[in-house]
């Protein structure tokens, strides 16, 4: 099994930490995010991992090397300019057979999702793309009004709304890479629109396990607490 990890972002929301260290190498507890992901891939039976590098690529290469310490075959594709969340797929097009399924994943995610099971489910569906999704809860800090002709009809104090959001984890069939252009930015939403317009349904997979996108400094401590609290078999 193969995986493509997006590790080339600038990590601007985590500055000043990311001025000198790329976001995937920031530690969660005692290990960098990227190491935790690579260990998870190795435990799940993945053999080949492509790292799509950009910002501070030399530090990522120095840390990961050839991947042998995790029993992985790690190789690199480099984005000379940011290519978006799907653009790097074009850089591995000749490494993926049309009927092969690969995992595409952001390099700043911690999850207990069984990645092998996710990929197997996508393969069984036969769809070109399957999007892993989770639930995000938004709580308004304000009372929300319902107005009609300048008259207040209702006020709901600090309502809660749940959304289904992309988890940054995707299963991609090799044939879908034909929709990804060479050398220019292309996002997963772009790929979804292209597939849908071509009559190719895009699948969705509900991630019920722990999932955390590490966007802010506070998220790192929360991640340590969440992973420590999770049962060891929840992976």
LINMOPE-V13989 format. One record per run of one state. SS is the DSSP state (@ for helix, = for strand, . for the rest). FROM is the first residue (numbers start at 1). TO is the last residue. If there is no record, write none. Layout:
BEGIN
ss->SS from->FROM to->TO
ss->SS from->FROM to->TO
END
This chain:
BEGIN
ss->. from->1 to->1
ss->= from->2 to->6
ss->. from->7 to->11
ss->@ from->12 to->14
ss->. from->15 to->16
ss->@ from->17 to->19
ss->. from->20 to->22
ss->@ from->23 to->25
ss->. from->26 to->26
ss->= from->27 to->28
ss->. from->29 to->30
ss->= from->31 to->32
ss->@ from->33 to->43
ss->. from->44 to->47
ss->= from->48 to->53
ss->. from->54 to->56
ss->@ from->57 to->64
ss->. from->65 to->67
ss->@ from->68 to->70
ss->. from->71 to->72
ss->= from->73 to->78
ss->. from->79 to->83
ss->@ from->84 to->95
ss->. from->96 to->100
ss->= from->101 to->106
ss->. from->107 to->108
ss->= from->109 to->111
ss->. from->112 to->114
ss->@ from->115 to->125
ss->. from->126 to->128
ss->= from->129 to->139
ss->. from->140 to->142
ss->= from->143 to->148
ss->. from->149 to->150
ss->= from->151 to->157
ss->. from->158 to->159
ss->= from->160 to->173
ss->@ from->174 to->179
ss->. from->180 to->187
ss->@ from->188 to->197
ss->. from->198 to->202
ss->= from->203 to->206
ss->. from->207 to->210
ss->= from->211 to->213
ss->. from->214 to->216
ss->@ from->217 to->229
ss->. from->230 to->235
END
